[in-house]
Amino acid sequence: MKQHTIEQVTIFISVSKWLILSSIVGIIIGASVTLFLKILQFSEQNQDLLPFKQYYLLPFALLFTVWLVKKFAPDAQGHGTEKVIEAIHKKDGKIELAVIPVKLLSTVLTVFAGGSVGKEGPSAQIGAGMASFVSDLFRFSKEDRKKLVICGIGAGFASVFGTPIAGAIFGVEVLVIGLIRYDVLLPSFIAGFAAFSTAQYLGIEYTYFDIHFYQEIDLDLYLIGQVVLAGLFFGLVSDITITSMKRIARTIEKIPLNSYLKAFGGGLLLVIISLFVGDHYFGLGLDVIDSTLDYDPYYAENIPWYAFLLKTLFTSITLGVGGSGGIVTPIFYIGATSGHWFGTLMGDQIAFFAALGFISVLAGTTNAPIAATIMAMELFGLEVAHYAAISVVISFLMTGHRSVFASQILAMKKSDVLKIDMGGDIAHTEVKMGDNTSKMIKDVRERLHKKRKSSEEKPEDKE
């Protein structure tokens, strides 16, 4: 009885500690992210004051962004969330304070000039940076700092998209593929809700979608079949997105020019491409996402089927040459537009499939199927949730052992027939066929070779 009492008292103290800490950190993160979002919103609203299209400034903005990041905070490079994951796994959650203002300014510059990036990555990095600063200020242990920085990812995500539950789950799920740290769930939920509530109180407005789609009966087998096909398709889209971004980044890295010339040249290239394909692929692209999710197809009729491919190209080049910003908002664009195209091929329920694409490509590219499914409930309603779960998990599995976050740790394999060394980051993980599968393939090849050889020898025997 005494042991049981000690256990309960200890847990009560721990819960109370994290209730207080995560609430305080969540409020700080909510206020910090609100400041970032307000500045970003102000900059976008004033783009029309320029006597020319804002994206003509992109080469200069990217050049200045590269200089700013290299000079003051190298860890602010890239799309934010990746750097936070790296800091958690390799630096005990330590994030330099200089990252916060540099990430804020460089992202605002990139988005203002039309860079194809998102706002959630910087929000996660700003949130995690604030959590790291608070931890250092009060001399928390390394383990407590890591927990609070993980909370920072979820709180930043929650305060950007207005999805506190999905944000909290995303923060703990995105670190290790196949493993969730349950000890961080409570702090993440509290921090996410506190950040979301603070941002709402300070005037941030969120968009939630009412997806209308028709079912003849409760169990619609035809629709389930379409959703399965959609999951396979979104898995392919996710793989294309990850592969394109990785290869374009490597290609840019190999170009024998200094980083400033690459940044200017990359921005100039995007401006030239836009002269042929239009300027819908610059910036956040939220208006396009909104139109794909409108149940009236009239609002999305001008979206070309290849929109998701061009958005992938624009985002890959923007980030590859040094632009600053998140990657999840472009992923939402890619998912929603590819889902819109899939819906037109199916002939009906276009907004429904755009919604499935929105969250399924998120799951496939980031390996966060649970967070994606919960986000479907928070953004689109419970009617979509059970179909979303099917599409999300299929997309997650079909993408394979790849991710837009190279620092994710692999703790599971997505097929029993594969041979994978677990425990390393996903960028350096080798995937091989299992011994039994390799033997089976070898046997099939030998049989085919013998069969072909015997068929070639038969004409000679007849002569």
Beta strands, then each sheet from edge to edge (+ up, - down):
strand 1: 176-177
strand 2: 409-410
strand 3: 418-420
strand 4: 431-433
sheet 1: 1+ 2+
sheet 2: 3+ 4-
end
